[in-house]
Amino acid sequence: MITLKGPEHSAGDAAQAALAPAPRRVRTAAENRIAEKNMRRPVLVRLVGLLALALAAGTMAPTVARSPLVSYDDAARCGLVRSWYAQAPVDYSRSRVEQWKLFYDRIYATSTAGLLTEFDAETGETTWTTSIGAPGAAAFGPGVNLDYVAIVSASKLYLLDRRDGHVIWSRDLGSAPAAGPALSDRYAFVALLSGRIEAYDLKDPEAQPWYYSSAGRSYQRPTVTGRVVSWPTTTGYLYVASAEDPRLLYRLETNDEIVASPVEQRPYLYAASRDGYIYCVQEITGAEKWRFSTGYAIESKPAVVGDVTFAASQEPALHALDSKTGEEGWVALGLSSFVARGKDRVYAADTFGNIYVIELKSGQYVNGLAVPQGTQTIVNDQTDRIFLVNDRGLVQCLHEQGVDMPTKYREPPARTTLEPVEADADAAVNPFDAGGDEPSADEDAGDEGEDEGYVSPFEPAASPFGGDEGAGEESPFGNVEDLDENPFGF
């Protein structure tokens, strides 16, 4: 927890502010067995990381301004600039902004009164605001593609023109919705409280919807990633179907409930479960590429940013993994969510929303930025921008000093021009066949392995974490190979 100081205190007082460790619970025997799978090096990294956090407390003295805005001075202390801020129309006495969504160059705010506002993510300009459903009715969403925005209010699905926000059509759903919709180029997918997933044709709202009844219920919106749509259920399954020609391809079974949406970096899907594992599977066949155990439940979706995958566990801790192999580079304790990745730094948040600056190569804590109470962050795996929001409709953007143009880690998806996904013969007979077949050369393009020129990000020449295990002289903690099993000597 960050000790907060007001602006009326002296600079000397502010320098004494410190990070108090959050209350910690003791791991169960089952959790210890899972954690042991991470082997010796990750355990050492955790222990020295905890020591680094304690040492960093003396240098991280964030202060809180009275304004809900991050001050220029506080941002500059962390090497950041506040580039813009904007306000969504909200009647504070009656409603709040309940959902924020980033879609490449746009940010969407959905209020409990049914107001949907679109902002330009680079300038903060409000491009349009529209009211959905009956006045004051709550709305869920939105789902977005290049042309449309979809949102659910009461038991109706609304399709909007993304250019100006006007409603193109609306129609009744099969039953009460569980979450907002997801959009492919041709369909809007909606999860219902009954556990059923329905797909509505964007061009023909009167057409009979496709549907599939899942085992268990889904309280998360479906996720469209490239050519597939997926949705998790309370039974620990992740269902994956074709997004443009809806039909089930396979389901991934985990050992506990999945409560977060998966993410894609073609040709793979990355999913996290409360069983503590992150799973990387081939998006079309379901063949497992790798899995990694954090030792604690994971309730937020991973962020795949280039060659590094970030996942926050309930320890709490932020884990940085090689996206290709699942090898752990470092783990930073006390952090509950990934925020953004800069050029050489990673930005993460604790449970209070406070921002921490971490070295990308080593996982060392560099600095901290306390934020006004009620401020949250938007997970940004698309650019290097940091977005801070609150339920009163305020959104502000920070970026690294000297980086005026955003660094893009993901480009907006092109309209689908691929042939519909075809399941193989075995999958057509048994769509639940564990893992499916190995991906074909076309489906797994670019995955030739290390023997075909792939360089692990943990090797000295390319590692975003710097050096391999043997390069002790490059470790910020010294040569971990010379340490005992307990680096503290007891």
Secondary structure, 3 states (H helix, E strand, C coil): CECCCCCCCCHHHHHCCCECCCCCCCCCHHHHHHHHHHCHHHHHHHHHHHHHHHHHCCCCCCCCCCCCCCCHHHHHHCCEEEEEEEECCCCCCCCCEEEEEEECCEEEEEECCCEEEEEECCCCCEEEEEECCCCCCCEEEEEECCCEEEEEECCEEEEEECCCCCEEEEEECCCCECCCCEECCCEEEEEECCCEEEEEECCCCCCCCEEEECCCCCCCCCEEECCEEEEECCCCEEEEEECCCCCEEEEEECCCCCCCCCEEECCEEEEECCCCEEEEEECCCCCEEEEEECCCCCCCCCEEECCEEEEEECCCEEEEEECCCCCEEEEEECCCEEEEECCCEEEEECCCCCEEEEECCCCCEEEEECCCCCCEEECCCCECCEEEECCCCEEEEEEECCCCCCCECCCCCCCCCCCCCCCCHHHHHCCCCCCCCCCCCCCCCCCCCHHHCCCCCCCCCCCCCCCCCCCHHHCCCCCHHHCCCCCCCC
